[in-house]
């Protein structure tokens, strides 16, 4: 539908799962896309997408979102090519989950550095050019963990609550400058990550059933659903949607578990 025609979108954590789905959906909607990830797999993913859409502009860069120097390098390379960033999708994240008082300090740092600091570095990297153009969109991929607490998940929900707070703060701060900042909070999504997690249980089938029982619709969300939500928020179809969070969880947060 070309909803993102002539836009350049940068997606972090784009090697697989939700990030790869967002990158592909943006290309289908006419955008040129910069895929980034800490993994070398991002180059393979970009190559696969480029093969599907030969006319599209697709590039891939290694990027550790928690390292400011990595952001500086990637932005410098894009600037040298004459490509500004119209939309940023902060998708990169890691699962770090502990009983709070048993958590090593290093895991607190690792979780907050990737899931919160990394998104801030991303916003900080694109804001100057967005401010200069008085236009731009940032979409942060948060989580249902940013709205409700599951015991044993600390400090992951701390980072995701912080990400939602940052979304609201930046959205309000820069609204008058033509910049919108929103978040998407997925629940259980059908990605390799959750299927690997099921397989780690003694009874994978029971683990899968237990997960699905938490979802009123009885099914996982598809990564494509999250991707199309991101496309919507990045597009001109959402000009007044700002500083808010779209939840994609099949109704899980609305359901009371007795």
Backbone as CSV, one residue per row, in Angstrom:
resi,resn,N_x,N_y,N_z,CA_x,CA_y,CA_z,C_x,C_y,C_z
1,UNK,0.812,-1.218,0.000,0.000,0.000,0.000,0.844,1.267,0.000
2,UNK,2.160,1.106,0.076,3.070,2.248,0.057,2.808,3.254,1.172
3,UNK,2.403,2.767,2.319,2.161,3.674,3.442,3.448,4.291,3.969
4,UNK,4.583,3.689,3.643,5.869,4.221,4.100,6.772,4.596,2.929
5,UNK,6.166,4.911,1.808,6.932,5.247,0.608,7.859,6.425,0.882
6,UNK,9.102,6.297,0.439,10.135,7.322,0.564,10.586,7.551,2.012
7,UNK,10.243,6.651,2.905,10.725,6.740,4.291,11.903,5.784,4.465
8,UNK,12.811,6.168,5.332,13.922,5.276,5.701,13.742,4.900,7.158
9,UNK,13.623,3.600,7.400,13.324,3.085,8.728,14.495,2.254,9.237
10,UNK,14.926,2.519,10.446,15.979,1.731,11.086,15.342,0.849,12.152
11,UNK,15.615,-0.450,12.079,15.055,-1.423,13.019,16.191,-2.101,13.764
12,UNK,16.160,-2.075,15.086,17.170,-2.781,15.873,16.662,-4.182,16.221
13,UNK,17.591,-5.079,16.517,17.205,-6.451,16.836,16.469,-7.101,15.685
14,UNK,16.975,-6.860,14.459,16.234,-7.265,13.261,16.697,-8.580,12.656
15,UNK,17.538,-9.320,13.351,18.058,-10.562,12.778,16.996,-11.654,12.669
16,UNK,16.002,-11.626,13.555,14.982,-12.669,13.540,13.744,-12.173,14.276
17,UNK,12.734,-13.027,14.337,11.551,-12.760,15.150,10.823,-11.477,14.788
18,UNK,10.419,-10.735,15.805,9.626,-9.529,15.615,10.384,-8.491,14.798
19,UNK,11.670,-8.313,15.069,12.455,-7.314,14.348,12.516,-7.595,12.861
20,UNK,12.759,-8.846,12.495,12.807,-9.214,11.077,11.440,-9.018,10.426
21,UNK,10.376,-9.350,11.152,9.021,-9.173,10.616,8.711,-7.701,10.385
22,UNK,9.154,-6.844,11.298,8.929,-5.402,11.141,9.689,-4.883,9.926
23,UNK,10.931,-5.294,9.774,11.727,-4.857,8.625,11.057,-5.252,7.316
24,UNK,10.597,-6.484,7.232,9.960,-6.956,6.007,8.662,-6.197,5.732
25,UNK,7.870,-5.966,6.777,6.602,-5.250,6.595,6.844,-3.815,6.131
26,UNK,7.872,-3.170,6.664,8.195,-1.802,6.253,8.583,-1.759,4.775
27,UNK,9.335,-2.750,4.331,9.719,-2.811,2.917,8.495,-3.022,2.039
28,UNK,7.593,-3.906,2.468,6.372,-4.137,1.708,5.532,-2.870,1.594
29,UNK,5.686,-1.968,2.554,4.934,-0.714,2.528,5.718,0.426,1.895
30,UNK,6.808,0.096,1.184,7.502,1.082,0.376,8.704,1.747,1.009
31,UNK,9.063,1.371,2.232,10.193,2.007,2.906,11.510,1.391,2.462
32,UNK,12.585,2.145,2.632,13.923,1.562,2.607,14.285,1.293,4.065
33,UNK,14.964,0.192,4.304,15.137,-0.268,5.679,16.592,-0.561,6.006
34,UNK,16.971,-0.148,7.209,18.282,-0.457,7.773,18.064,-1.479,8.882
35,UNK,18.526,-2.703,8.675,18.426,-3.742,9.688,19.690,-3.728,10.530
36,UNK,19.535,-3.746,11.844,20.696,-3.804,12.728,20.488,-4.892,13.777
37,UNK,21.599,-5.443,14.217,21.538,-6.467,15.261,22.966,-6.718,15.748
38,UNK,23.087,-7.221,16.954,24.396,-7.582,17.484,24.898,-8.875,16.851
39,UNK,23.989,-9.631,16.234,24.335,-10.915,15.626,24.663,-10.776,14.146
40,UNK,25.621,-11.581,13.686,25.955,-11.631,12.256,24.778,-12.097,11.416
41,UNK,23.808,-12.749,12.043,22.656,-13.274,11.306,21.873,-12.167,10.611
42,UNK,22.023,-10.932,11.081,21.271,-9.831,10.485,21.604,-9.675,9.001
43,UNK,22.839,-9.981,8.615,23.215,-9.865,7.210,22.500,-10.920,6.376
44,UNK,22.366,-12.115,6.920,21.631,-13.173,6.224,20.158,-12.797,6.093
45,UNK,19.579,-12.246,7.174,18.179,-11.838,7.144,17.949,-10.752,6.106
46,UNK,18.846,-9.774,6.070,18.733,-8.697,5.086,18.840,-9.253,3.665
47,UNK,19.731,-10.217,3.479,19.881,-10.829,2.165,18.632,-11.574,1.732
48,UNK,18.008,-12.268,2.673,16.777,-13.009,2.362,15.654,-12.059,1.989
49,UNK,15.554,-10.945,2.725,14.500,-9.965,2.422,14.770,-9.311,1.070
50,UNK,16.029,-8.976,0.812,16.379,-8.345,-0.459,16.072,-9.267,-1.635
51,UNK,16.238,-10.570,-1.440,15.941,-11.527,-2.500,14.445,-11.568,-2.801
52,UNK,13.628,-11.362,-1.772,12.176,-11.345,-1.969,11.702,-10.064,-2.638
53,UNK,12.431,-8.958,-2.355,12.025,-7.651,-2.868,13.224,-6.999,-3.557
54,UNK,13.535,-7.448,-4.782,14.768,-7.011,-5.463,14.864,-5.492,-5.672
55,UNK,13.735,-4.827,-5.759,13.764,-3.385,-6.011,13.919,-2.566,-4.737
56,UNK,13.875,-3.223,-3.599,13.900,-2.516,-2.320,15.325,-2.153,-1.915
57,UNK,15.419,-1.115,-1.085,16.704,-0.719,-0.501,16.816,-1.333,0.882
58,UNK,17.728,-2.292,1.027,17.905,-3.025,2.278,19.385,-3.078,2.615
59,UNK,19.745,-2.599,3.799,21.132,-2.715,4.250,21.142,-3.259,5.669
60,UNK,22.256,-3.839,6.066,22.391,-4.417,7.404,23.688,-3.964,8.038
61,UNK,23.628,-3.682,9.332,24.814,-3.295,10.087,24.826,-4.022,11.426
62,UNK,26.008,-4.418,11.841,26.172,-4.922,13.201,26.035,-3.749,14.163
63,UNK,25.254,-3.927,15.212,25.039,-2.846,16.167,24.712,-3.420,17.537
64,UNK,25.532,-3.100,18.513,25.224,-3.389,19.911,24.568,-2.125,20.464
65,UNK,23.254,-2.185,20.681,22.508,-0.970,21.025,22.967,-0.340,22.323
66,UNK,23.595,-1.110,23.199,24.020,-0.570,24.497,25.345,0.183,24.420
67,UNK,25.962,0.191,23.230,27.242,0.864,23.053,27.039,2.149,22.248
68,UNK,27.236,3.284,22.880,27.040,4.563,22.193,27.956,4.679,20.973
69,UNK,29.157,4.119,21.068,30.096,4.195,19.948,29.569,3.453,18.724
70,UNK,28.840,2.352,18.928,28.252,1.619,17.803,27.213,2.478,17.092
71,UNK,26.398,3.163,17.872,25.392,4.058,17.287,26.062,5.165,16.489
72,UNK,27.116,5.733,17.043,27.820,6.812,16.353,28.367,6.342,15.021
73,UNK,28.922,5.136,15.008,29.503,4.591,13.779,28.431,4.342,12.731
74,UNK,27.319,3.700,13.132,26.256,3.399,12.169,25.650,4.685,11.610
75,UNK,25.382,5.658,12.466,24.787,6.910,11.995,25.740,7.657,11.070
76,UNK,27.033,7.593,11.355,28.020,8.246,10.485,28.028,7.606,9.106
77,UNK,27.927,6.282,9.052,27.899,5.588,7.765,26.646,5.948,6.975
78,UNK,25.527,6.035,7.667,24.286,6.404,6.984,24.341,7.846,6.505
79,UNK,24.895,8.726,7.323,25.014,10.131,6.935,25.912,10.284,5.705
80,UNK,26.982,9.490,5.654,27.905,9.573,4.516,27.239,9.124,3.226
81,UNK,26.217,8.290,3.355,25.473,7.812,2.190,24.310,8.745,1.842
82,UNK,24.164,9.796,2.640,23.104,10.760,2.384,21.724,10.290,2.776
83,UNK,21.660,9.360,3.711,20.371,8.808,4.116,20.046,9.214,5.549
84,UNK,19.016,10.008,5.713,18.523,10.288,7.051,17.582,9.189,7.508
85,UNK,17.195,9.215,8.778,16.278,8.227,9.329,14.948,8.909,9.624
86,UNK,13.893,8.423,8.966,12.548,8.963,9.177,11.826,8.265,10.322
87,UNK,12.171,6.993,10.538,11.525,6.235,11.597,12.499,5.279,12.247
88,UNK,12.419,5.174,13.565,13.271,4.252,14.333,12.375,3.283,15.080
89,UNK,12.681,2.003,14.967,11.989,0.987,15.755,13.000,0.368,16.711
90,UNK,12.870,0.711,17.987,13.740,0.154,19.028,13.183,-1.195,19.463
91,UNK,13.633,-2.245,18.778,13.126,-3.586,19.051,14.109,-4.453,19.825
92,UNK,15.400,-4.150,19.767,16.407,-5.015,20.394,16.132,-5.177,21.888
93,UNK,16.236,-6.401,22.351,16.031,-6.659,23.774,16.508,-8.050,24.147
94,UNK,16.709,-8.265,25.437,17.127,-9.566,25.938,16.300,-9.915,27.164
95,UNK,16.119,-11.207,27.388,15.432,-11.687,28.582,16.446,-11.904,29.696
96,UNK,16.246,-11.209,30.797,17.052,-11.427,32.002,16.068,-11.536,33.156
97,UNK,15.984,-12.709,33.775,14.952,-12.928,34.782,15.535,-13.654,35.990
98,UNK,15.295,-13.073,37.178,15.836,-13.619,38.419,14.841,-13.426,39.557
99,UNK,15.053,-14.161,40.630,14.495,-13.769,41.921,15.325,-12.567,42.376
100,UNK,14.689,-11.431,42.696,15.440,-10.174,42.878,16.662,-10.263,43.784
101,UNK,16.511,-10.836,44.983,17.628,-10.787,45.926,18.752,-11.760,45.568
102,UNK,18.515,-12.607,44.563,19.550,-13.547,44.133,20.258,-13.098,42.855
103,UNK,19.886,-11.930,42.339,20.386,-11.480,41.045,21.788,-10.884,41.148
104,UNK,22.718,-11.331,40.310,24.042,-10.698,40.265,23.938,-9.271,39.713
105,UNK,24.787,-8.391,40.207,24.785,-7.011,39.725,24.974,-6.947,38.204
106,UNK,25.789,-7.837,37.686,26.084,-7.800,36.246,24.825,-8.029,35.414
107,UNK,23.884,-8.823,35.923,22.670,-9.090,35.165,21.713,-7.902,35.193
108,UNK,21.716,-7.152,36.280,20.956,-5.894,36.311,21.489,-4.964,35.215
109,UNK,22.803,-4.811,35.165,23.407,-3.928,34.171,23.105,-4.407,32.751
110,UNK,23.238,-5.707,32.533,23.022,-6.261,31.195,21.587,-6.037,30.727
111,UNK,20.635,-6.229,31.620,19.225,-6.068,31.283,18.883,-4.610,30.979
112,UNK,19.266,-3.720,31.880,18.925,-2.304,31.703,19.712,-1.685,30.547
113,UNK,20.955,-2.119,30.355,21.765,-1.568,29.273,21.152,-1.854,27.907
114,UNK,20.693,-3.075,27.700,20.134,-3.436,26.393,18.696,-2.959,26.249
115,UNK,17.853,-3.250,27.226,16.420,-3.025,27.082,15.986,-1.576,27.276
116,UNK,16.774,-0.782,27.992,16.386,0.611,28.237,17.427,1.596,27.711
117,UNK,18.661,1.443,28.143,19.704,2.353,27.661,19.838,2.262,26.137
118,UNK,19.736,1.043,25.594,19.867,0.876,24.149,18.812,1.647,23.376
119,UNK,17.576,1.638,23.889,16.506,2.393,23.236,16.748,3.892,23.352
120,UNK,17.273,4.324,24.498,17.582,5.739,24.670,18.685,6.172,23.706
121,UNK,19.734,5.351,23.573,20.796,5.681,22.631,20.246,5.768,21.202
122,UNK,19.306,4.883,20.880,18.695,4.934,19.555,17.957,6.243,19.337
123,UNK,17.117,6.615,20.301,16.388,7.879,20.193,17.339,9.059,20.118
124,UNK,18.358,9.039,20.955,19.331,10.124,20.994,20.064,10.259,19.665
125,UNK,20.245,9.149,18.975,20.982,9.157,17.707,20.171,9.752,16.559
126,UNK,18.847,9.579,16.599,18.028,10.061,15.471,17.339,11.387,15.761
127,UNK,17.228,11.770,17.012,16.499,12.995,17.331,17.058,14.258,16.676
128,UNK,18.384,14.456,16.628,18.871,15.700,16.014,18.388,15.904,14.582
129,UNK,18.451,14.855,13.754,18.011,15.017,12.373,16.496,15.135,12.280
130,UNK,15.764,14.451,13.161,14.306,14.593,13.176,13.909,16.013,13.591
131,UNK,14.628,16.551,14.562,14.353,17.921,14.990,14.646,18.910,13.863
132,UNK,15.705,18.658,13.112,16.054,19.550,12.010,14.981,19.539,10.926
133,UNK,14.370,18.360,10.697,13.323,18.248,9.679,11.935,18.551,10.247
134,UNK,11.852,18.586,11.589,10.571,18.725,12.284,9.609,17.612,11.871
135,UNK,10.147,16.417,11.811,9.346,15.246,11.452,10.102,13.984,11.830
136,UNK,9.375,12.973,12.279,9.994,11.699,12.598,9.122,10.900,13.543
137,UNK,9.349,9.596,13.551,8.576,8.696,14.406,9.518,7.697,15.065
138,UNK,9.313,7.490,16.352,10.046,6.460,17.092,9.030,5.483,17.663
139,UNK,9.263,4.204,17.452,8.407,3.154,18.016,9.279,2.256,18.884
140,UNK,8.939,2.161,20.148,9.661,1.308,21.090,8.894,0.010,21.306
141,UNK,9.564,-1.110,21.171,8.914,-2.398,21.436,9.106,-2.725,22.913
142,UNK,8.020,-2.561,23.657,8.035,-2.807,25.097,7.567,-4.240,25.353
143,UNK,6.639,-4.440,26.266,6.188,-5.790,26.612,5.031,-5.686,27.592
144,UNK,4.233,-6.750,27.672,3.218,-6.798,28.725,3.874,-6.762,30.103
145,UNK,5.166,-7.119,30.167,5.904,-7.017,31.429,6.055,-5.556,31.863
146,UNK,5.782,-4.631,30.965,5.798,-3.226,31.320,4.491,-2.753,31.935
147,UNK,3.525,-3.675,32.085,2.202,-3.328,32.617,1.814,-4.192,33.810
148,UNK,2.340,-5.385,33.881,2.003,-6.310,34.961,3.247,-7.108,35.333
149,UNK,3.275,-7.585,36.561,4.467,-8.262,37.085,4.230,-9.766,37.188
150,UNK,5.176,-10.526,36.660,5.193,-11.974,36.818,6.339,-12.310,37.762
151,UNK,6.078,-12.937,38.906,7.161,-13.264,39.844,8.267,-14.065,39.167
152,UNK,9.493,-13.779,39.576,10.635,-14.480,39.011,11.168,-13.859,37.737
153,UNK,10.596,-12.723,37.325,10.989,-12.094,36.065,11.894,-10.882,36.233
154,UNK,12.223,-10.527,37.443,13.044,-9.357,37.728,14.438,-9.505,37.101
155,UNK,15.026,-8.449,36.490,14.570,-7.062,36.412,13.958,-6.684,35.069
156,UNK,13.576,-7.691,34.260,13.018,-7.422,32.940,11.842,-6.437,32.991
157,UNK,10.870,-6.619,33.903,9.768,-5.649,33.936,10.197,-4.252,34.355
158,UNK,11.272,-4.145,35.110,11.781,-2.816,35.470,12.195,-2.071,34.206
159,UNK,12.924,-2.761,33.339,13.373,-2.144,32.091,12.200,-1.784,31.196
160,UNK,11.202,-2.675,31.118,10.074,-2.416,30.224,9.148,-1.329,30.778
161,UNK,8.976,-1.271,32.096,8.247,-0.137,32.671,8.994,1.163,32.360
162,UNK,10.314,1.126,32.467,11.110,2.301,32.156,10.985,2.711,30.700
163,UNK,10.920,1.732,29.803,10.805,2.018,28.384,9.469,2.687,28.068
164,UNK,8.414,2.217,28.712,7.103,2.851,28.518,7.115,4.278,29.076
165,UNK,7.760,4.470,30.232,7.890,5.811,30.784,8.675,6.726,29.862
166,UNK,9.752,6.209,29.281,10.541,7.005,28.353,9.736,7.354,27.111
167,UNK,8.933,6.406,26.640,8.065,6.655,25.489,7.145,7.838,25.754
168,UNK,6.529,7.853,26.910,5.594,8.933,27.237,6.335,10.264,27.395
169,UNK,7.493,10.210,28.061,8.248,11.438,28.299,8.735,12.060,26.993
170,UNK,9.310,11.238,26.103,9.806,11.764,24.841,8.665,12.197,23.929
171,UNK,7.566,11.449,23.968,6.422,11.798,23.140,5.874,13.175,23.484
172,UNK,5.778,13.453,24.780,5.295,14.767,25.216,6.328,15.847,24.925
173,UNK,7.592,15.537,25.180,8.668,16.518,25.028,8.785,17.037,23.598
174,UNK,8.617,16.154,22.619,8.913,16.527,21.243,7.682,16.596,20.340
175,UNK,6.500,16.506,20.905,5.278,16.542,20.094,5.172,17.826,19.283
176,UNK,5.527,18.945,19.887,5.415,20.228,19.196,6.458,20.400,18.102
177,UNK,7.395,19.457,18.039,8.459,19.512,17.027,8.172,18.583,15.851
178,UNK,6.981,18.027,15.800,6.610,17.147,14.702,7.081,15.723,14.857
179,UNK,7.486,15.347,16.063,8.004,14.000,16.318,7.027,13.240,17.214
180,UNK,6.691,12.035,16.798,5.825,11.179,17.606,6.625,10.011,18.176
181,UNK,6.326,9.631,19.414,7.002,8.504,20.064,5.937,7.627,20.704
182,UNK,5.868,6.376,20.287,4.899,5.431,20.824,5.574,4.096,21.126
183,UNK,4.835,3.242,21.792,5.352,1.911,22.123,4.328,0.849,21.742
184,UNK,4.826,-0.356,21.555,3.989,-1.537,21.370,4.381,-2.533,22.451
185,UNK,3.387,-3.074,23.146,3.651,-4.071,24.189,3.086,-5.417,23.765
186,UNK,3.925,-6.267,23.182,3.444,-7.604,22.826,3.347,-8.497,24.065
187,UNK,2.418,-9.437,23.975,2.379,-10.509,24.955,3.156,-11.697,24.392
188,UNK,2.554,-12.882,24.434,3.221,-14.054,23.870,3.122,-14.008,22.347
189,UNK,4.274,-14.032,21.687,4.335,-13.955,20.223,5.023,-15.208,19.696
190,UNK,4.526,-15.705,18.580,5.067,-16.929,17.983,6.404,-16.623,17.316
191,UNK,7.468,-16.770,18.082,8.832,-16.548,17.592,9.685,-17.749,17.997
192,UNK,10.879,-17.883,17.418,11.761,-18.977,17.837,12.067,-18.945,19.331
193,UNK,12.048,-17.743,19.934,12.388,-17.607,21.348,11.434,-18.381,22.242
194,UNK,10.124,-18.227,22.005,9.168,-18.903,22.883,9.151,-20.399,22.627
195,UNK,9.374,-20.817,21.402,9.385,-22.259,21.116,10.616,-22.924,21.734
196,UNK,11.724,-22.205,21.750,12.914,-22.711,22.438,12.652,-22.805,23.930
197,UNK,11.964,-21.804,24.487,11.640,-21.791,25.913,10.759,-22.981,26.280
198,UNK,9.776,-23.301,25.439,8.942,-24.471,25.699,9.787,-25.737,25.716
199,UNK,10.700,-25.841,24.768,11.507,-27.055,24.661,12.445,-27.249,25.845
200,UNK,12.713,-26.163,26.564,13.587,-26.257,27.730,12.867,-26.849,28.944
201,UNK,11.543,-26.962,28.896,10.781,-27.540,30.000,10.822,-29.075,29.934
202,UNK,10.679,-29.722,31.075,10.641,-31.191,31.072,9.519,-31.748,30.202
203,UNK,8.391,-31.028,30.171,7.257,-31.429,29.331,6.878,-30.250,28.439
204,UNK,7.480,-30.139,27.253,7.231,-28.989,26.374,5.763,-28.800,26.010
205,UNK,5.040,-29.916,25.795,3.624,-29.800,25.416,2.807,-29.202,26.550
206,UNK,3.119,-29.595,27.784,2.417,-29.038,28.942,2.742,-27.551,29.097
207,UNK,3.982,-27.192,28.841,4.376,-25.786,28.925,3.630,-24.958,27.886
208,UNK,3.471,-25.519,26.698,2.738,-24.810,25.652,1.275,-24.636,26.036
209,UNK,0.666,-25.693,26.557,-0.741,-25.597,26.973,-0.912,-24.554,28.068
210,UNK,0.013,-24.535,29.026,-0.066,-23.571,30.125,0.015,-22.135,29.607
211,UNK,0.869,-21.917,28.621,0.989,-20.582,28.031,-0.310,-20.173,27.357
212,UNK,-0.852,-21.059,26.550,-2.050,-20.718,25.786,-3.263,-20.500,26.689
213,UNK,-3.264,-21.148,27.851,-4.376,-20.952,28.794,-4.387,-19.538,29.383
214,UNK,-3.260,-18.845,29.299,-3.185,-17.479,29.813,-3.745,-16.456,28.831
215,UNK,-4.036,-16.906,27.606,-4.442,-15.991,26.540,-5.914,-16.230,26.212
216,UNK,-6.781,-15.230,26.407,-8.205,-15.430,26.133,-8.501,-15.907,24.709
217,UNK,-7.727,-15.461,23.728,-7.953,-15.918,22.355,-7.466,-17.349,22.139
218,UNK,-6.659,-17.846,23.066,-6.170,-19.215,22.981,-5.071,-19.437,21.970
219,UNK,-4.456,-18.352,21.500,-3.389,-18.520,20.508,-2.330,-17.437,20.677
220,UNK,-1.133,-17.748,20.188,-0.058,-16.761,20.182,-0.331,-15.699,19.123
221,UNK,0.147,-14.499,19.370,0.144,-13.486,18.316,1.212,-13.850,17.297
222,UNK,0.980,-13.493,16.060,1.997,-13.668,15.024,2.917,-12.456,15.027
223,UNK,4.182,-12.687,14.709,5.121,-11.565,14.615,4.623,-10.539,13.601
224,UNK,3.928,-11.006,12.581,3.372,-10.117,11.555,2.376,-9.119,12.151
225,UNK,1.627,-9.538,13.167,0.682,-8.626,13.808,1.406,-7.451,14.459
226,UNK,2.490,-7.742,15.143,3.282,-6.680,15.768,3.889,-5.793,14.688
227,UNK,4.349,-6.424,13.609,4.970,-5.676,12.515,3.989,-4.690,11.893
228,UNK,2.760,-5.116,11.651,1.785,-4.229,11.019,1.335,-3.127,11.967
229,UNK,1.354,-3.404,13.257,1.078,-2.346,14.235,2.173,-1.288,14.172
230,UNK,3.417,-1.734,14.025,4.536,-0.796,13.896,4.404,0.031,12.628
231,UNK,4.032,-0.615,11.523,3.822,0.111,10.266,2.772,1.200,10.453
232,UNK,1.675,0.859,11.098,0.610,1.829,11.350,1.124,3.025,12.134
233,UNK,1.862,2.764,13.210,2.359,3.860,14.043,3.405,4.697,13.311
234,UNK,4.158,4.076,12.418,5.173,4.798,11.648,4.555,5.637,10.535
235,UNK,3.350,5.309,10.146,2.752,5.913,8.963,2.003,7.204,9.284
236,UNK,1.530,7.857,8.209,0.732,9.076,8.358,-0.701,8.780,8.763
237,UNK,-1.033,7.503,8.949,-2.377,7.142,9.386,-2.568,7.355,10.880
238,UNK,-1.482,7.664,11.591,-1.558,7.807,13.048,-1.026,9.158,13.512
239,UNK,-1.448,10.268,12.895,-0.830,11.562,13.211,-1.081,12.065,14.625
240,UNK,-2.157,11.617,15.255,-2.477,12.087,16.612,-2.221,11.029,17.677
241,UNK,-1.637,9.908,17.272,-1.295,8.863,18.240,0.122,9.118,18.707
242,UNK,0.263,9.495,19.963,1.566,9.911,20.480,1.636,9.646,21.979
243,UNK,2.817,9.263,22.443,3.080,9.060,23.871,2.155,8.009,24.482
244,UNK,1.846,6.986,23.711,0.954,5.946,24.205,1.501,4.568,23.840
245,UNK,0.835,3.530,24.336,1.293,2.156,24.127,0.157,1.293,23.607
246,UNK,0.419,0.589,22.526,-0.536,-0.360,21.953,-0.193,-1.752,22.467
247,UNK,-1.165,-2.407,23.083,-0.949,-3.738,23.660,-1.472,-4.796,22.695
248,UNK,-0.640,-5.793,22.426,-1.022,-6.906,21.546,-0.817,-8.192,22.328
249,UNK,-1.863,-8.616,23.022,-1.700,-9.773,23.923,-2.894,-10.721,23.947
250,UNK,-3.817,-10.566,22.991,-4.973,-11.457,22.969,-5.917,-11.272,24.144
251,UNK,-5.751,-10.190,24.901,-6.614,-9.923,26.058,-6.062,-10.398,27.381
252,UNK,-4.810,-10.850,27.401,-4.250,-11.427,28.638,-4.257,-10.458,29.807
253,UNK,-3.880,-9.208,29.583,-3.822,-8.250,30.688,-5.201,-7.895,31.219
254,UNK,-6.220,-8.071,30.400,-7.581,-7.745,30.827,-8.226,-8.882,31.626
255,UNK,-7.604,-10.057,31.619,-8.201,-11.226,32.256,-7.685,-11.409,33.679
256,UNK,-8.587,-11.591,34.592,-8.221,-11.843,35.985,-8.009,-13.344,36.169
257,UNK,-6.874,-13.696,36.747,-6.548,-15.101,36.995,-6.755,-15.417,38.469
258,UNK,-7.814,-16.129,38.764,-8.132,-16.438,40.150,-7.221,-17.544,40.677
